[in-house]
Amino acid sequence: MRQFYQIFTLVLATLSLQSFAGETVDKTLAQGDASTVNVENLRGKVKMIGWDEDIISVQGEVDEKAEELIFEKDGTDINIKVVMPHRLKGHWGEKGSDLIIKIPKQLKLSFVGVSTDVDVANFTKSVQVKTVSGQIEASSLQHYIELTSVSGDINSRDLSGKINLSTVSGDVKDRNSSGRLKMKAVSGTLNTKSSAEEVFANVVSGEIELFLSAVDDIHVSTVSGDIDGKLSLNDNGLLKMSSVSGDMDIEFLNNVQANFRMKSNASGDLVNRLTNDKAQHAKYGPSSKLYFKTGDGSASVKATTVSGSIKISGQ
């Protein structure tokens, strides 16, 4: 009898697993005193939307290889996890989950995935999204935002607060952000049209393309990639740039009032299209420098390169 019970239990468990894989779900959970929602999905597509309701909703289709969907409250956390086998054995190319998750917009959100494409929108607190090869689409996020993908692209719009966008070989395209913006890539392109007052951008071999309005503090650096920027630098602001072999080309959109300090340590060119001041070349060696001031000089522009060129111009 005991052996029959064990076999019967095993059969039920197997049937339950088979019926779950690829299952269509439509579940809800009350927010209660929860402050954070944690989502984990290895592959597929996940859309997370902030709304005004006080419930968390999960709808869509779960990965066909999934073993379990965890959807539970644990203290002040709501956990949503698609549990996958430890070894997929070459099944990464197959269709994954396709989920729409609606969350009270004032809750903190954390997402982790591998080859998951993520769409996240309309949250007012902390949002952290990390995926490996998936793409990230983000819009209307506030407060603290951290979006990270290794090889996927990041497209963001209408973000405000402390913003961190990071990729290795993907591209970052940001539109209409405000607050403090940090962007980082290795070989990808960073492109932004932003009203952020503080901007930090760093690449190794990728490109940096900036269109900024009324910026107070901007730091940009590259090794071999190029920097192209159009910006308005506020009075008492700071623009700091550096490269090894990459070229830097900055056009000021306002009547910039700044002290300029530009240096080339090797064979790089220093081009000034704002005033008649010219670069001074070292008596011995290939280095050169270009110092000058516009207006009252309240702001500061510092640029250094090893062998790249630096060009400064105005409208």
C-alpha positions, 0 to 999 in steps of 0.5 A: 500500500505504501509503495502504491501511495509513493507511485501515485504521489510521483505521478501526480507531481509529474502531471502537475509539472507537465500541466504547469509548463507553458501555462497561461496564468492570471493571478493577483495578490494584495499589496498589504504592507509590501514595499518591494516587488522582486521579479526573476525570469530567465528568458522571454519577455516581461512587461512591468507597468506601474498602476494606481491599484493596491494589488499585484497582477501577473498575466500571460504565459509562463516559460514552456520549460518552467518548473514552477511560478512563485508568486508570494508575499514574504514580509514586506517583499512580493516575490515573482519567480519563474523557476527553471531547471538547473540545466537547460541543455541548449534550449536557450533559443526556445520561446520563454515567458511572455508576462505582463505584471502590474504593480502599484507604482509607488512600490520599489521594483527589482528585476533579474533576467538572462535573455529576457527583454524587459519593458518597464514603465510608470513607477515613482520609486526605485527601479532596478533592472538587470539582464544579460542579453535582453533589451530594456525599454523604460519610460516614465520612471522616477527617483532612483533608476538602474538599468543594466544589460551586457549585450542588449540595448537600452532605450529610455524616455522620460526618466527623472531622478538619479539615473544609471544606464549601463551596457557592455556591447549594447547601445544606450539611447536616452530621451528627455531625462532629467536630474542626474544621468550616468551612462556607461558602455565598453563598445556600445554607443551612448546617445542622449538628449537630456535636460539633466543638470549632472551628466557622466558618460564613459566608454572605451571604444564606443561613441558618445553623442550628447545633446544637453540643455542647461547643464551644471556638471558634465564629465565624459571620457573615452579611450579610443571612441569619439565624443560629439556634444552640443550643450549649454553650460550654466554659469559656474558649471564644469565640463571635464573631458578626457580621451586617449586616442579618441576625438572630442568635438563640443559645440556650445549652444549658449554664450558660454562664460568659462575658463578653458584649459585644453591639453594634448600630450602627444600629437593631438590637435587643439582647435578653438572656434570660440575666440582667436586664441591658438594652441601653444606647442611645447618647445621640446616634444609633441605636447601642446596646450590651449588656455583662454577665457570667454565672458566672465569665466565663471564656468570651467572647461577642462579637456585632455587627450593623448593623441586625439583631437579636441575641437571647441565651437559655438553657434 
